[in-house]
Amino acid sequence: MEKENGLLSSSACLPRFSKSSNFNPQLISLLILCLPSPTFSHPYLPRSVLLSSIFSITVVFSFAFAPIHLEQHMEIVVDILIVGAGICGLTTALGLHRLGIRSLVLESSDDLRVTGYALSIWTNGWKALDAVGIGDSLRQNHDQLDGVITTSIISGDKTSELLFSAPEEGGVRCVRRKFLLECLAKALPSGTIKFSSKVVAIEESGLLKLVHLADGTSIKTKVLIGCDGVKSVVAKWLGFKALAFTGRCAVRGCLQLESNHNFERKVRLYAGEGVRAGIIPCDYKTLYWFFSWTPSADVKEMKRNPVKLKQLLLSMLGEIPEAARAVIEETDVSCFHPVALQYRSPWELMLGNIVKGNVCVAGDALHPMTPDLGQGGCAALEDGVILARCVAEALLKKPSSQEGEKAEREQQKQVEMGLKKYAAERKWRSIELIGTAYMVGKIQQSSGVFAKFIRDKILSKFLAGLLLKNAKFDCGKLTPSL
C-alpha cells in the first residue's frame, strides 16, 4: 500500500508496458555474436540450457534499454471528501479536525486562492471562527469597526449613520482574505489539502461516491461535500442550474499605505445613480474598497482594458468626498478586474435539494449572493461549523451492529440523517440571505427622483439595520450532541 497525502491508497501504481517497448535489435545482434559455436561443449551444462539463459538475458536487457511508458491508476478511499479549499471548505475541515475526524480537501489551483482581497466579518462570523479556534489570532491583526455611514453619491450628503453597540464576540472587522485562509490552512494537519486536484466526474459506487480527478486519480468517499464555489461541480451533480446574472458588475481593490490613512474605523457606503461603493479599513494602513454598477459595455471588453475601466469608475463617483475618491484613484490599475455579480434564485433553493444521500453543498456552492449585505463569507463560516457538527454526530455514533456490511449500511443512514439535519438548518437561512442581499443592492443602486427619495429619506436607516439583523445569527458550538 502506498501513501498519498497521509492517506493509504487502495491500489499500488503498477507500471504497464506499452506497445512501444520493443526489443533492442543492436543488443540482440551483439549477444548472438557471442553465442558459442556449434561444436561448443561443457562438461556440466547442456547446450540447450546455455542458449535458454542467453535468450533470457537478451529479453531482460531489451526491456532495460528500450523506452517504457507508465500508466498510473491510483484509487484512494477516505471517509470525508471536501471539494474546494476556500473559506467554507477549510472551515468544515478544521471543524472536523477539532472533533477528531480526518478529511481530505481537494483544491483545483496550485495554491490557496485569495481573490477578493478582504471581507467583512460580522458578529455571526466571529462566533464561527471562535468555534473552530482561530478567532483571537484574526482579531489581533484587524481593527474593530465602530459603525456604518451611508452617503448619497448624487448630493454628497450623509443619509444615515449607524453606530455599533458594545462589541460582543469580536464586533465587526474587515479581514484580509489571504490572512483568513492561511490561518485556517495552518491549523489543519499536514496533507489535508491536495492541490492541483480538479474534479471532472462523480459516480455512484455502492454506498460510496466515486470522484474522478483530471490527473486520473479516483477517490471513494463516505461523505462528499461540495464547497467548490459559484461554478460548483457538486452542485451541478445535485441538479442545480447555472447561476443567474444580476445585470450588475463589481470591482474590488485594496490600498496599502506606508503611513496612517486617517480614515475613521467605520464602514463608509456610497449609493445612487445605479452605483454602490464602499470603503472599509482593515487596519491603520490598509483600506479595502468595492464598487458595483450596472454596465453598458461588455464585461469581457472591460477586462481587456483596466486603465479605461478605472477611468470609468472614477467618472461615476459623483459627489463623494475627495478622500474617498483618492482611495480608488491611488489603487494600482492591476486591481481593476470586473466580476459579473451572480446569484442563485431563492426559488431554486426552495424547490431543490441541497443534500442527496451522502452528498451536499455549502458556501458559495450553496448560496451565491450579491455582496450587498457583506454576509457571503460569514455565511460560509456558519456552514462550515454546522456541517462539521452534523457530520461528526453521524460518524462518531457507534453502529448497533458489529457485522461488516450491516454496520456500513447503518453508518450510511446516519450520515444521510446528519446531512438532512444540516440542510434543515441552512436552507431557509440561505434563502433569506440571498433574497435580502439582492433586494438591498437593487434599492441602493436605483436611480430616478422618486427612487432617490425613497432610498435616502425612508429606507436608508432600515437598510443599515438589516446589516445588524443578519449578524445576530448564532451557528452554535462545535461540540456534537451524541
C-alpha positions as CSV (number, residue, x, y, z in Angstrom):
1,M,0.0,0.0,0.0
2,E,1.2,3.5,-0.8
3,K,0.6,6.8,1.0
4,E,-0.8,9.8,-0.7
5,N,-1.2,13.0,1.4
6,G,-1.1,10.9,4.6
7,L,-3.8,8.6,3.3
8,L,-3.4,5.0,2.2
9,S,-4.3,4.2,-1.4
10,S,-6.1,1.0,-2.0
11,S,-4.1,0.0,-5.1
12,A,-0.5,0.5,-5.9
13,C,0.7,2.3,-9.0
14,L,1.9,-0.6,-11.2
15,P,3.8,0.1,-14.5
16,R,2.2,-1.2,-17.7
17,F,4.4,-1.7,-20.7
18,S,3.1,-0.2,-23.9
19,K,3.5,-1.5,-27.4
20,S,6.5,0.8,-27.9
21,S,8.6,-1.3,-25.5
22,N,10.3,-3.2,-28.4
23,F,13.5,-5.3,-28.2
24,N,16.7,-3.5,-28.9
25,P,18.0,-5.1,-32.1
26,Q,21.6,-4.0,-31.7
27,L,21.8,-5.6,-28.3
28,I,20.3,-8.8,-29.7
29,S,22.8,-8.9,-32.5
30,L,25.6,-8.4,-30.1
31,L,24.5,-11.3,-27.9
32,I,24.0,-13.6,-30.9
33,L,27.6,-13.0,-32.0
34,C,28.7,-14.1,-28.5
35,L,26.8,-17.4,-28.9
36,P,29.0,-20.5,-28.5
37,S,29.9,-22.3,-31.7
38,P,28.0,-25.5,-32.7
39,T,31.0,-27.6,-31.6
40,F,30.9,-26.0,-28.1
41,S,30.5,-28.4,-25.2
42,H,30.6,-28.0,-21.5
43,P,31.3,-30.8,-19.0
44,Y,28.4,-29.8,-16.7
45,L,25.8,-27.6,-18.7
46,P,23.9,-28.9,-21.7
47,R,24.0,-26.6,-24.8
48,S,20.1,-26.1,-24.6
49,V,20.4,-24.6,-21.1
50,L,23.1,-22.1,-22.1
51,L,21.0,-21.0,-25.1
52,S,17.9,-20.5,-23.0
53,S,19.9,-18.5,-20.4
54,I,21.3,-16.2,-23.1
55,F,17.9,-15.6,-24.6
56,S,16.5,-14.7,-21.1
57,I,19.3,-12.2,-20.7
58,T,18.5,-10.7,-24.1
59,V,14.9,-10.1,-23.1
60,V,15.8,-8.5,-19.8
61,F,18.3,-6.1,-21.4
62,S,15.9,-5.2,-24.2
63,F,13.4,-4.1,-21.6
64,A,16.0,-2.3,-19.6
65,F,17.2,-0.1,-22.5
66,A,14.0,0.2,-24.6
67,P,11.6,3.1,-23.9
68,I,9.0,2.3,-21.3
69,H,5.7,4.1,-20.9
70,L,4.0,4.0,-17.5
71,E,0.3,4.5,-17.0
72,Q,-0.6,5.3,-13.4
73,H,-4.0,4.4,-11.9
74,M,-4.5,5.3,-8.3
75,E,-7.6,4.9,-6.1
76,I,-7.9,6.5,-2.7
77,V,-10.5,5.7,-0.1
78,V,-11.4,8.4,2.5
79,D,-14.3,8.9,5.0
80,I,-14.9,12.6,4.1
81,L,-14.0,14.3,0.8
82,I,-14.3,18.1,0.6
83,V,-14.1,19.8,-2.8
84,G,-12.8,23.3,-2.6
85,A,-10.2,24.9,-0.2
86,G,-12.0,28.2,0.2
87,I,-13.4,29.7,3.4
88,C,-16.2,27.1,3.7
89,G,-14.1,24.0,2.8
90,L,-11.3,24.8,5.2
91,T,-13.7,25.8,8.0
92,T,-15.5,22.5,7.6
93,A,-12.2,20.5,7.5
94,L,-10.9,22.4,10.6
95,G,-14.2,21.8,12.5
96,L,-14.0,18.1,11.8
97,H,-10.3,18.1,12.8
98,R,-11.2,19.7,16.1
99,L,-13.7,16.8,16.7
100,G,-11.0,14.2,15.8
101,I,-12.2,13.4,12.3
102,R,-9.8,13.5,9.3
103,S,-10.9,14.7,5.9
104,L,-9.3,15.3,2.5
105,V,-9.7,18.7,0.8
106,L,-9.3,18.9,-2.9
107,E,-8.3,22.3,-4.5
108,S,-8.1,22.7,-8.2
109,S,-5.5,25.5,-8.0
110,D,-1.8,25.1,-7.3
111,D,-2.1,27.1,-4.1
112,L,-4.7,28.8,-1.8
113,R,-6.9,31.2,-3.9
114,V,-7.1,34.7,-2.4
115,T,-9.2,36.6,-4.9
116,G,-11.4,39.3,-3.3
117,Y,-8.7,41.0,-1.1
118,A,-10.8,41.3,2.1
119,L,-14.3,40.6,3.5
120,S,-16.4,41.9,6.3
121,I,-16.7,39.6,9.4
122,W,-19.7,40.4,11.5
123,T,-20.6,39.0,14.9
124,N,-22.1,35.8,13.4
125,G,-18.8,35.2,11.6
126,W,-16.7,35.7,14.7
127,K,-18.9,33.1,16.6
128,A,-18.0,30.6,13.9
129,L,-14.3,31.5,13.9
130,D,-14.2,31.1,17.7
131,A,-15.9,27.7,17.4
132,V,-13.0,26.4,15.3
133,G,-10.4,28.1,17.5
134,I,-8.8,30.9,15.3
135,G,-10.9,34.0,16.2
136,D,-8.3,35.5,18.6
137,S,-5.4,35.4,16.1
138,L,-7.5,37.2,13.5
139,R,-8.8,39.9,15.9
140,Q,-5.2,40.8,16.8
141,N,-4.4,41.8,13.2
142,H,-7.6,43.7,12.2
143,D,-9.2,46.8,13.6
144,Q,-12.6,46.7,15.2
145,L,-15.1,48.9,13.4
146,D,-17.4,51.4,15.2
147,G,-20.3,51.9,12.7
148,V,-21.7,52.4,9.2
149,I,-22.1,55.8,7.4
150,T,-24.1,56.0,4.2
151,T,-23.6,58.9,1.8
152,S,-25.5,59.9,-1.3
153,I,-23.4,59.9,-4.5
154,I,-25.8,62.4,-6.0
155,S,-25.7,65.1,-3.3
156,G,-22.7,64.1,-1.2
157,D,-24.9,64.3,1.9
158,K,-24.9,61.8,4.7
159,T,-28.2,59.8,4.6
160,S,-27.7,57.6,7.6
161,E,-25.3,56.7,10.4
162,L,-25.5,53.5,12.5
163,L,-23.1,53.0,15.4
164,F,-22.3,49.6,16.6
165,S,-23.1,48.8,20.2
166,A,-20.5,47.4,22.7
167,P,-18.6,44.6,20.9
168,E,-19.7,41.0,21.6
169,E,-17.8,38.0,20.2
170,G,-15.4,40.1,18.1
171,G,-17.5,43.0,16.9
172,V,-17.2,43.9,13.2
173,R,-13.9,43.8,11.3
174,C,-12.7,43.8,7.7
175,V,-10.4,40.8,7.4
176,R,-7.8,40.2,4.7
177,R,-8.9,37.1,2.8
178,K,-5.4,35.8,2.4
179,F,-4.8,36.1,6.2
180,L,-8.0,34.2,6.9
181,L,-7.3,31.3,4.5
182,E,-3.7,30.9,5.8
183,C,-4.9,30.8,9.4
184,L,-7.4,28.1,8.5
185,A,-4.9,26.1,6.5
186,K,-2.1,26.3,9.1
187,A,-4.5,24.9,11.8
188,L,-5.1,21.7,9.7
189,P,-2.9,18.6,9.8
190,S,-0.2,18.3,7.1
191,G,-1.5,16.7,3.9
192,T,-5.2,17.6,4.5
193,I,-5.2,19.8,1.4
194,K,-4.4,18.2,-2.0
195,F,-3.7,20.9,-4.6
196,S,-3.9,20.7,-8.4
197,S,-6.8,18.3,-8.0
198,K,-9.7,19.2,-10.4
199,V,-12.8,17.1,-10.1
200,V,-14.1,16.0,-13.5
201,A,-16.8,13.5,-12.7
202,I,-18.8,12.0,-9.8
203,E,-20.3,8.4,-9.9
204,E,-22.2,6.1,-7.6
205,S,-20.1,3.2,-6.2
206,G,-22.3,1.1,-3.9
207,L,-22.7,3.0,-0.6
208,L,-19.9,5.3,-1.6
209,K,-19.3,8.1,-4.1
210,L,-16.5,7.7,-6.7
211,V,-14.9,11.0,-7.6
212,H,-12.6,11.2,-10.7
213,L,-9.8,13.9,-10.9
214,A,-8.3,15.3,-14.1
215,D,-4.9,13.6,-13.3
216,G,-6.5,10.1,-13.4
217,T,-6.8,9.7,-9.7
218,S,-10.1,8.2,-8.3
219,I,-11.3,8.8,-4.8
220,K,-14.0,6.8,-3.0
221,T,-15.7,8.5,-0.1
222,K,-18.5,8.0,2.5
223,V,-19.3,11.7,2.5
224,L,-18.9,14.2,-0.4
225,I,-19.1,17.9,0.4
226,G,-19.1,20.5,-2.3
227,C,-17.5,23.8,-1.3
228,D,-16.3,24.5,-4.8
229,G,-17.8,27.9,-5.3
230,V,-20.1,29.5,-7.9
231,K,-19.1,27.0,-10.6
232,S,-19.6,24.0,-8.4
233,V,-19.3,20.6,-10.0
234,V,-21.0,19.1,-7.0
235,A,-24.0,21.5,-7.2
236,K,-24.3,20.6,-10.9
237,W,-24.4,16.9,-9.9
238,L,-27.2,17.6,-7.4
239,G,-29.2,19.2,-10.2
240,F,-28.7,22.9,-9.6
241,K,-28.8,25.1,-12.7
242,A,-26.2,27.7,-13.8
243,L,-26.3,30.9,-11.7
244,A,-28.4,33.9,-12.8
245,F,-26.7,37.2,-13.8
246,T,-28.0,40.1,-11.8
247,G,-27.1,42.6,-14.5
248,R,-24.5,44.2,-12.2
249,C,-20.7,44.1,-12.1
250,A,-18.3,44.7,-9.3
251,V,-14.6,45.7,-8.8
252,R,-12.8,45.2,-5.6
253,G,-9.5,46.6,-4.5
254,C,-7.1,47.1,-1.6
255,L,-4.9,50.1,-1.0
256,Q,-1.8,49.6,1.2
257,L,-0.2,52.8,2.5
258,E,3.1,53.4,4.2
259,S,1.6,55.6,6.9
260,N,-1.8,56.1,8.6
261,H,-4.7,56.5,6.2
262,N,-6.6,58.8,8.7
263,F,-10.0,57.2,8.0
264,E,-12.3,56.6,10.9
265,R,-12.9,53.0,11.9
266,K,-16.2,52.9,10.1
267,V,-17.8,51.3,7.1
268,R,-18.5,54.0,4.5
269,L,-21.1,53.3,1.9
270,Y,-21.9,55.5,-1.1
271,A,-25.1,54.9,-3.2
272,G,-27.1,56.4,-6.0
273,E,-27.5,56.7,-9.8
274,G,-27.0,52.9,-10.3
275,V,-23.8,52.8,-8.3
276,R,-23.0,51.3,-4.9
277,A,-19.5,51.7,-3.4
278,G,-17.8,51.4,-0.1
279,I,-14.5,51.8,1.8
280,I,-13.6,49.8,4.9
281,P,-10.4,50.0,7.0
282,C,-8.7,46.6,7.7
283,D,-6.0,48.3,9.9
284,Y,-4.5,51.7,10.2
285,K,-2.5,51.3,6.9
286,T,-4.8,49.1,4.8
287,L,-8.1,50.1,3.1
288,Y,-10.4,47.7,1.3
289,W,-12.9,49.1,-1.2
290,F,-15.6,47.9,-3.6
291,F,-17.6,49.3,-6.4
292,S,-20.7,47.8,-8.1
293,W,-22.7,49.2,-11.0
294,T,-24.9,48.3,-14.0
295,P,-22.5,48.2,-17.0
296,S,-23.5,49.3,-20.5
297,A,-20.4,47.7,-22.1
298,D,-19.4,44.0,-22.4
299,V,-17.6,42.7,-19.3
300,K,-15.0,40.9,-21.4
301,E,-14.1,44.1,-23.1
302,M,-13.7,45.9,-19.8
303,K,-11.3,43.1,-18.6
304,R,-9.0,43.8,-21.6
305,N,-8.6,47.5,-20.7
306,P,-8.2,48.0,-16.9
307,V,-7.0,51.6,-17.4
308,K,-10.2,52.5,-19.2
309,L,-12.2,50.7,-16.5
310,K,-10.5,52.7,-13.7
311,Q,-11.4,56.0,-15.5
312,L,-15.0,54.8,-15.9
313,L,-15.3,54.1,-12.2
314,L,-13.8,57.4,-11.2
315,S,-16.3,59.2,-13.5
316,M,-19.3,57.6,-11.7
317,L,-18.3,58.6,-8.2
318,G,-20.4,61.8,-8.3
319,E,-20.2,64.0,-5.2
320,I,-18.4,61.6,-2.8
321,P,-15.7,63.2,-0.6
322,E,-12.3,63.7,-2.2
323,A,-10.6,61.5,0.4
324,A,-12.8,58.6,-0.7
325,R,-12.2,59.3,-4.4
326,A,-8.4,59.3,-3.7
327,V,-8.5,55.8,-2.4
328,I,-9.7,54.4,-5.7
329,E,-7.5,56.8,-7.7
330,E,-4.4,55.7,-5.9
331,T,-5.1,52.0,-6.2
332,D,-2.8,50.2,-8.7
333,V,-4.5,49.6,-12.1
334,S,-3.7,45.8,-11.7
335,C,-6.6,45.6,-9.2
336,F,-9.2,46.6,-11.7
337,H,-10.9,43.4,-12.7
338,P,-14.6,43.4,-13.3
339,V,-16.7,40.5,-11.9
340,A,-20.2,39.8,-13.1
341,L,-22.4,39.5,-10.0
342,Q,-24.4,36.3,-10.0
343,Y,-26.8,34.6,-7.6
344,R,-28.9,31.5,-7.1
345,S,-32.6,32.1,-7.2
346,P,-34.2,31.6,-3.8
347,W,-36.9,29.7,-5.6
348,E,-34.4,27.2,-6.8
349,L,-33.1,26.6,-3.3
350,M,-36.7,26.3,-2.0
351,L,-37.6,23.7,-4.6
352,G,-34.2,21.9,-5.0
353,N,-32.2,19.6,-2.8
354,I,-29.0,20.8,-1.2
355,V,-28.5,17.2,0.1
356,K,-28.8,14.0,-1.8
357,G,-27.9,10.8,0.1
358,N,-24.3,11.3,1.2
359,V,-23.6,14.4,-0.9
360,C,-24.2,18.1,0.0
361,V,-23.1,21.6,-0.9
362,A,-22.1,24.5,1.3
363,G,-20.6,28.0,1.0
364,D,-20.9,29.7,-2.4
365,A,-21.8,26.4,-4.0
366,L,-25.0,26.6,-1.9
367,H,-25.8,30.3,-1.5
368,P,-24.0,32.5,-4.0
369,M,-25.3,36.0,-3.3
370,T,-24.6,39.6,-4.2
371,P,-22.1,41.4,-1.8
372,D,-24.7,44.0,-0.6
373,L,-25.0,42.6,2.9
374,G,-21.4,41.7,3.4
375,Q,-22.5,38.3,4.6
376,G,-21.2,35.9,2.0
377,G,-18.0,35.0,3.9
378,C,-19.9,34.9,7.3
379,A,-22.5,32.5,5.9
380,A,-19.7,30.2,4.6
381,L,-18.2,30.2,8.1
382,E,-21.6,29.3,9.6
383,D,-22.0,26.5,7.1
384,G,-18.6,25.1,8.0
385,V,-19.3,24.8,11.7
386,I,-22.8,23.5,11.4
387,L,-21.8,20.9,8.7
388,A,-18.8,19.7,10.7
389,R,-21.0,19.2,13.7
390,C,-23.8,17.3,11.8
391,V,-21.3,15.1,10.0
392,A,-19.4,14.4,13.3
393,E,-22.6,13.4,15.0
394,A,-23.2,10.8,12.3
395,L,-19.7,9.3,12.1
396,L,-18.9,9.3,15.9
397,K,-22.1,7.4,16.7
398,K,-21.3,3.7,17.0
399,P,-23.4,1.3,14.9
400,S,-25.6,-1.1,16.8
401,S,-24.4,-4.0,14.6
402,Q,-20.8,-5.2,14.5
403,E,-21.3,-7.1,11.2
404,G,-19.3,-5.5,8.4
405,E,-21.9,-4.8,5.7
406,K,-24.7,-4.2,8.1
407,A,-22.6,-1.8,10.1
408,E,-21.7,0.1,7.0
409,R,-25.3,0.5,5.9
410,E,-26.3,1.7,9.3
411,Q,-23.5,4.3,9.3
412,Q,-24.5,5.4,5.9
413,K,-28.1,6.0,7.1
414,Q,-26.6,8.0,10.0
415,V,-24.6,10.1,7.5
416,E,-27.7,10.8,5.4
417,M,-29.7,11.8,8.5
418,G,-26.8,14.1,9.6
419,L,-26.7,15.8,6.2
420,K,-30.5,16.3,6.3
421,K,-30.2,17.9,9.6
422,Y,-27.6,20.3,8.2
423,A,-29.9,21.1,5.2
424,A,-32.8,21.8,7.6
425,E,-30.6,24.3,9.5
426,R,-29.1,26.1,6.4
427,K,-31.8,26.1,3.7
428,W,-34.0,28.9,5.0
429,R,-31.1,30.9,6.3
430,S,-29.6,30.8,2.8
431,I,-32.8,31.8,1.1
432,E,-33.2,34.8,3.4
433,L,-29.6,36.0,2.8
434,I,-29.8,35.6,-1.0
435,G,-33.1,37.4,-1.2
436,T,-32.2,40.2,1.2
437,A,-28.9,40.9,-0.4
438,Y,-30.5,41.1,-3.9
439,M,-33.2,43.5,-2.6
440,V,-30.7,45.8,-0.8
441,G,-28.5,46.0,-3.9
442,K,-31.4,46.9,-6.2
443,I,-32.7,49.6,-3.9
444,Q,-29.3,51.2,-3.2
445,Q,-28.4,51.3,-6.9
446,S,-31.7,52.6,-8.0
447,S,-31.9,55.9,-10.0
448,G,-34.6,58.5,-10.6
449,V,-36.1,61.2,-8.4
450,F,-38.7,59.0,-6.7
451,A,-36.3,56.1,-6.1
452,K,-33.8,58.5,-4.7
453,F,-36.3,60.0,-2.2
454,I,-37.5,56.6,-1.0
455,R,-33.9,55.3,-0.6
456,D,-32.3,58.3,1.1
457,K,-35.3,59.5,3.2
458,I,-37.2,56.4,4.1
459,L,-35.1,53.2,3.6
460,S,-31.6,54.2,4.4
461,K,-31.9,53.6,8.1
462,F,-33.9,50.4,7.5
463,L,-31.2,49.1,5.2
464,A,-28.4,49.8,7.6
465,G,-30.4,48.0,10.3
466,L,-30.6,44.9,8.1
467,L,-26.8,44.6,8.4
468,L,-27.1,44.2,12.1
469,K,-30.1,42.0,12.0
470,N,-28.4,39.3,9.9
471,A,-25.3,39.5,12.1
472,K,-27.3,38.2,15.1
473,F,-27.4,34.6,13.9
474,D,-25.6,32.1,16.1
475,C,-24.2,28.9,14.5
476,G,-23.7,27.4,17.9
477,K,-20.8,25.5,19.4
478,L,-18.9,22.9,17.5
479,T,-19.5,20.1,20.0
480,P,-21.9,17.5,18.6
481,S,-24.8,16.1,20.7
482,L,-24.2,12.3,20.7
